[in-house]
Amino acid sequence: MTRPTGTAVLDPRPRQYPDRVTLLRRSDRGAATAPQSTDLDGICAWLLGDAVRDDDLLTLLESLLWRMVAAGLPVDRATVHIGTLHPELAGFYWIWNRDDALIDELKVDLSGLDTARYRRSPLKRVIDSGETFRARTGDAPLANRYPLLADLAAEGYREYMAFPMGARSRYYNTATIATKRDGGFDDDQVANCTKVIDILALHVERQIALRIAHNVLHTYLGATAGQRVFDGTIRRGAGESIRAVIWVSDLRGFSDRADRLSGTDVLAVLNAYFEAMAAAVIAHGGEILKFIGDGLLAVFPIAADDDGREAAAASLAAAREALAAVARLNASPSPPLDAVDGWQPLRSGIALHLGDVFFGNVGAPERLDFTVIGRAVNEASRVESLTKTLGRQILVTADVARRLDDPLEAMGEHELRGFSGRAALYAPHPESPPA
């Protein structure tokens, strides 16, 4: 069965993977995914027909490779490597092995491109040059230059090939095959595998486009908003009204820092600060919508049949965790902040407010933004501006307070600029847990 990605760490056994490589999914359906017998024409017809409806590259590759086996091609190991547009990932790859009948989907951190293992891999040569690589694993000079060949030889493989698959910018995606057949691949087998991989490249390019679109939307809009846009919520005014706990936070003293520090140092401060704040919001189920200068806007959605207690508790837990993370950052800055003078201490004001907002597309036809708008968002912003006046880093409104079990200190009723009436505000007590 195909095992989907989850929060749990998957056990890679019986395989081992290097650091900076993470196992995402595994399928062990085996030869049952392909007919018992087929030929090259049958494989090509399937790739251009039924396979087009498979949007999962893991299961598509699994079916393809067992079809190649059924057609008599001596492929015992295969991989596919694709790059992606992501701030932290170099890309993804899939590895299939005939002996254990498993195919794994993995992701590679961007730092993986800086390792000696990658620099001395045939993959780098193919990805950079777009040239096909073919080698017998017993070729001692090549095995010395490319340690992967020696590793494959120790496992009984006789020949290894890597094929470029279409250029994206100046880099090539790659497919590899290896065989344990005595004598390696013959010329007809190479020609047949090449034909199959050329058609497979069309599927890979489509998958890359989908993954890049998903990654970009997720990175810039957040998981929920990005998925909605990806699913087609793209027209101006498209969206829905939701009930949520709204988070508005702001970094105090940012203008002064921006005047005193260089642009590079200001960016380093903001990135470190936002990393601490955002990690806490995401960890507790919040959806980050915007970084506005030194401010952050997020929501903790409330289901229609929910009273909001879970979202309120999650938002407060996130606020406490965020402040603790900022306190740790102040006490023990990591690079590059440890080389910057005059940025400490960082302090933030956080407002938590509950209300109804519109969650969807707003803007001009040529330039849309997916965000939340409404009276409740503006009220939350006004509450945040009072954190400095009242000397508290976290303020919650009455609708949030009544859904919390945490001890709260009443801070009185206050006017919110631009709104009639007065709002009762509360602060958690104690405000921050030990860092």
Buried (B, 14 or more C-beta within 10 A) or exposed (E): EBBEEEEEEBEBEEBEEEEBBBBBBBBEBBBEBBBEEBEBEBBBEBBEEEBEEBEBBBBBBBBBBBBBBBBEBBBBBBBBBBBBBBEEBBBBBBBBBBEEBBBBBBBBBEEBBEBEBBEBBBBBBBBEEBEBBEBBBBBEEBBEEBEBBBEBBEEEBBBBBBBBBBEBEEBBBBBBBBBBBEEBBEEEBBEBBBBBBBBBBBBBBEBBEEBBBBBBBBBEBBEBBBBBBBEEBEEBEBBEEBBBBBBBBBBBEBEEBBEEBEEEBBEBBBEBBBEBBBBBBBEBBBBBBBEEEBBBBBBBBBEEEEEBEBBBBBBBBBBBBBBBBBBEBBEEBEEBBEEBEEBBEBBBBBBBBBBBBBBBBBEEEEEBBBBBBBEBBBBBBBBBBBBBEBEBBBBBBBBBBBBBEBEBEEBEEBEBEEEEEEBBBBBBEEBBEEE
